[in-house]
Amino acid sequence: MSALLLLAWAAAAPPRLLELRSETLEGRPSVVAVAAGALGEVAVRREGPEVVVSLAASAPETLAAPAAAAPLQSIRLERTAGGVRLRMRVAPDVSYELRRELDRLALIFGARPDPSPLPAAAPPSSTDLYHGLFPPSIEASEQAGGGQATFPGGVPPVERPQVEKAPGLAVGIFTVRPAATLSYVDADVSLLETAQPVRDRYAEARSSVGIELPVREDGYLRLDYQARIRRFSSFEPVNGVSHEANGNLQLPTGPFVTLRGHGHFARGLLETSEVDPGGEYFFRLGRFTRKRFGGGARFNPTGRFDLDLDGADDRVSVAEGSGFFAYERRSAAAALGVEVGPARRASLGYSFEQVPATGERPEAESRIHSIWAAIDGEILPLTTGRISAGYMRRESPRAGAAGQRFRGLGFGAEVRRDFGRAAHLTLSANRSTELSAFEHNAFYLTTSVQSTLTAPLPFSFALNVGGGYHVNRYPTAASALGVPRRDQIVDWLAGLGRSITRWLFVRADYRQDRRDSNLDVFDQRTHAFYVQAGIGFFSEALRR
């Protein structure tokens, strides 16, 4: 009986704070609290010149408040009957953001940097490692511009939840992040004139470098470059080099205006999501080049309300005889944002996209209007991400009769649920229209859902498992069927990784995809197995 009472008391007792510290997260000053157990209720509010955090936790007498770093003026720790309070004195015009895990929370001060639309210098996760190893690629493109740039088909882009940035080498005022990986790939590729895959084995060496330069108080310039060198393939087109370069500039011009610019360049063969993020282009591959440039401005970036403007031009060229076509997309967007919590923002926006007519594919000419709403940040305790939904109207006057217009809902989501410091579940979903090269279609409607679980294992290993379901629907009747084409794609993956040191990791992954179409010529089964070792400055997500 006494043991049961002791267990009940232990379960009801508030957790004990182990550490309070000041540090920099994402280039912004922050105050971090770490507890010995799961933190319960957390409340954050402003009281005059102070931001007050109330925790249902206990604090030993030896625990003291950390030193304040600008723009904080002071930090005080108070012990109360209900727990502890952190009082941080800061100017009223300084915004703040709360992030929490089971046993850890961080209060971050200052304007959130505009989310970079460009890939990090090191690849992110096993799901993303699948990109560029071999086609098909069926995930939504993440190359949309900064701020609220339009997504192909008129839906705003989904931003990945913020993850801890990889460390780097400090060279004066620059931060440099070099990295390199070596992979062995055993996979099915679709380089031929039909969708029938063939097995291939090759080695891939990937080298990358990222450079970051602070600009003024909250600005930055980020540049990165990555080269993928493939050798020992049975198919000569695979034995080549793919290039990717990105640039992102954020420039504060005063307390109420932040300007930004972004650029993306890619040249390759197997990285089909650069050309067609929906997955129609998966065989008859040819080398491509993609150039995307844009810019925008955010007004009142540190206030509760803000106005965001963005525009971009995206151009893709593909080798003659390939299974897709060259095109250009021009986009513009405006969004009104509002802070609806200490770590949550909502936005309402309008976007427009134009695809000019070309002699190669006149059916692709389109105009897309979208009205959408989004919420991002901490959606629920321990659940972060972005969810957006909207109504889109697409006009394609040169397409087949049944595919000249589309009216309907589009959505995008990327949500992450944390179960501690090392385990998390990520769920992504998308519904949008994408450019099509199939018969008289200007576009197809793509709907997908994907889920990935990362969990720690004994001996410092980490498991990554997931799967997805993806459907592409076409508006016009296929000539061989008399009814519209419809493709269903099901995939699953499993991976195992281990960090050997902070700068060295190894991992192995396996993936299978099954495409079923009502046109049998597009049916396909593919597999991929790859082993990878990396050295350099990587994010934690890659090492897992």
Secondary structure, DSSP 8 states (H G I E B T S, - for coil): -HHHHHHHHHHHS--BEEEEEEEEETTEEEEEEEESS----EEEEEETTEEEEEES-B--TT-------TT--EEEEEEETTEEEEEEE--TT--EEEEE-SSEEEEEES-------S--SS---HHHHTTTTSS---S------TTT---TTS--------------EEETTEEEEEEEEEEEEEEEE--SSSS--EEEEEEEEEEEEEEEEEETTTEEEEEEEEEEEEES-SSGGGSSEEEEEEEEEEEE-SSSEEEEEEEEEEEESS-GGGT-TTS---SS---EEEEEEEEEEEESTTSSEEEEEEEEEEEEEE-TTSSS--EEEEEEEEEEEEEEETTEEEEEEEEEEEE---SS-GGG-EEEEEEEEEEEEEEETTEEEEEEEEEEEEE-TTS-GGGSEEEEEEEEEEEEEESSSS-EEEEEEEEEEEE--STT-SEEEEEEEEEEEEEE-GGGEEEEEEEEEEEEEEEEE-TTTSSEEEEEEEEEEEEEEEEEETTEEEEEEEEEEEEEESSGGG-EEEEEEEEEEEEES--HHHH-
